[in-house]
Amino acid sequence: MHIKPFKALTPELDLIKSVDTFFSTVKMEFPKYNEAGFFKTEAKEAFYIYKISEGNHSYTGILNSSSVEDYKNGLIKKHEKTISVKEQQQLSLLLHRKAIVKPVLLTYPKVESIDQFTKNITSERAPIFSIHFDRDKQQHEIWLVDSAEEIQTLEQLFLEHVQCAYIADGHHRTSTSALLHAKNKDIDKYKYFLTAYFPNNELEI
């Protein structure tokens, strides 16, 4: 699989007084929040380790951007048919927001070397974000992966060991990204879309 780091907009947590309220409305209100200064653009492209903890369970994945070509070539596999009406809705939202606010959830067969990579980072350094959601009783933590060496290592691990991935959530967001790419093939920002990779042993159905 071809993964790529991305330049994220991250929330200014000191301006957010109610985490549950802010994050439950940000999907629809992103342009307004962004214009008001609730987000900052990170200095450079990076990968992000993402961990969700609830009760005695935790789930750890990787935020990155994935190749639209991998989806078109069948390496990112779908199990649902998409509906044109929903694709139109997604396209309208994407163009209105001028940002992707929710990653497509992808899963892949567990790879020990990737698990060890994420474990080393989460055990050796502090997260850049740690947010608790009272409503869902969840803790969300994010670690930054921005060194050239670590980025190259993670890219190579996915290229060598992840032969395919499966869409667990986000079929219409993925197909909409493919539609935009088809109309803008020479524009770099349409060649990739935002994804969250979680190994299959980290998901519950």
Secondary structure, 3 states (H helix, E strand, C coil): CCEECECCEEECHHHCCCHHHHHHHHHHHHHHHHHHCCEEECCCCEEEEEEEEECCEEEEEEEEEEEHHHHHCCCEECCCCCCHHHHHHHHHHHHHHCCCCCCEEEEECCCHHHHHHHHHHHHHCCCCEEEEECCCCEEEEEEEECCHHHHHHHHHHHHHHCCCEEEEECHHHHHHHHHHHHHCCCCHHHCEEEEEEEEHHHCCC
